[in-house]
């Protein structure tokens, strides 16, 4: 068995692609039209794991509610200081600024995607 993807519903495809591709480095892959929505797959070029963006023809006026069971997506990065510069240049803000977590010898931080999904960025420290 192989893990393939996670799916999230998004209100604004362009904003989500900017966040996941331009900021986090995923690559646009196939785009499929279904009866009432588009599926846009964003692929991690290092692992081939994907996030499936689902863009319905009609979205809720106030966006989607984030469920109690969903926690976050996690991305490993080489250097959080470099990501911090890119985040500020692109107009994003941290939900939780980078900090060192002694128990696992990593720096971690959190930000929210355009629909409020939490994203964790992790930098391993040797």
Buried (B, 14 or more C-beta within 10 A) or exposed (E): EEEEBEEBBBBBBEEBBBBBBEBBBBEEBEEEEEEEBBBBBBBBEEEEBBBBBBBBEEBEEEBBEBEEEEEBBEBEBEEBEEBBEEBEEEEBEBBEEBEEEEEEEBBBBBBBBBBEBBBBBBBEEE
